[in-house]
Amino acid sequence: MKELKREFKSVLKSLKALSQKTEKMIKTLDKLEKGQMPRKTKEKAKPKPKAMKKAPVRKPAASKKTKLTAADTILSVIKRSRKGVDTAALTKKTGLEGRKIWDITYRLKKQGKIKKDRKGLYVKA
């Protein structure tokens, strides 16, 4: 109910804005019909050429920390373990869902970065 009320308020606000725009358009049309031209805005004076300034010295960009991808996090967890990691531990340590873990581990196996020791246990290659 609150969402509906909020939506109606936004629609009402939009309608008010549209009605104001149409009223302005009607006024300008009336002025045109009467032969009066609407006021034009003042033309801006051309800026005077300024003296050349030296370009400011730029500091080197600060190194940004890049976010690890999901594959990188899974690979790092597997590399840290000696005996290997099962899917339950990967889910717990990374916070990813089972299907996503399966997809990533499959891709890492194809790339040769990890090996599958036995069902559900992954070790570094």
N, C-alpha and C positions, 0 to 999 in steps of 0.2 A: 504494500500500500504506500509505504514511504517512497519507494522507487518511482511509482506511478505519479505521485505528487511532485517529485523532483523533476520528472520528465515534463509534466505539464508546465511547471514553472519555466523550464528552459524553452519550451515551445512558445509560451507567452512572451518571454523576453525577446525571442527572435521575431515574433509577429510585431511587437512594438517597434523594433528597429526597422523592419520592413515598411511599416506604415509611415514612420518618420522620413524614410528615404523617398517614398512615393509622394509625400506632401511637398518635399523639396523639389522634386521633379515637376510637380504640377505648378508650383510657383514660378519656376524658371520658364515653363511653357507659356504661362500667362504673360510673363514679361516679354517673351518673344512675339507673341500674338499682338501685343500692344505696340510693338516696334521698339521696345527698350531692350537693349542688350544687357545681359547680366555682367556684373563687374568682373573684370579680369584681374587676376592677381598681379601684383607688381613684378616686373621682370627683375631678376637679380642682376646687380651690376657685376661686370666681369671682374674676377679677382685680379689684383695687381700681381705681376710676377714677383715672387719673393726671392730673396738671396738664397743661393744654394747652400744647403746644410750638409754637413758631413754625415754619412750613414753611421748610426750608432753601432758601437761594437757589441756584437751578439755573444752571449755566453753559450758555451756548448750545452746542448740539450741534456737535461738530467736523464740518467738511465732509468727507463721504465721497467718495472718488474712485470714480466709477462706471466700471464696465467697459464698454469699447466693444463693441458687437455686431459680429458678423461683417460685416454690411452696412456698418457705420460704418468698419471697418478697410479694407474694399475701396474704399469711396468715398474715404477719405483718401488711399490709395495712388494712385488714379486722378487725384485733384485735384492731387497733388504733381507728377505727371509732365506735361511740356509736350507731348510728341509722342503721348502715350497709352500704354497698357499692354496687353500681350497676356496671354492666360490663363496662359502658362508663367511669366511674371514675377509674376503675381498669386499663383500657387501657391507660388512661391519666397519671396515677401515675406510672405505671410500664413500659410503653412503649412496651408492648407485644401486639400481634395481637389477634383478637377476638377468633379464633379457639383455640389458645394455652391457653387463659384464660378459655375458656369453659372446655377444657380437665383437666386443673389443678383444677378448682373448683369442677368438678365432682369427681376427685380423693380425694380431701379434704373432700367432703361430705361423700364419702364411708368410709373414715378413721374416720369420726365423729368429725373432727376438726372444721367444719363450718356447718351452717344450711342455708337453702334457705328459706327466709322469705316470699317472693313472687317472681313472675317471674323477674329474673334478679337482685334481691337484696339479698346479702349474709351477714350474721351476724355470729359472733363467737359462737361456741357451748357452 
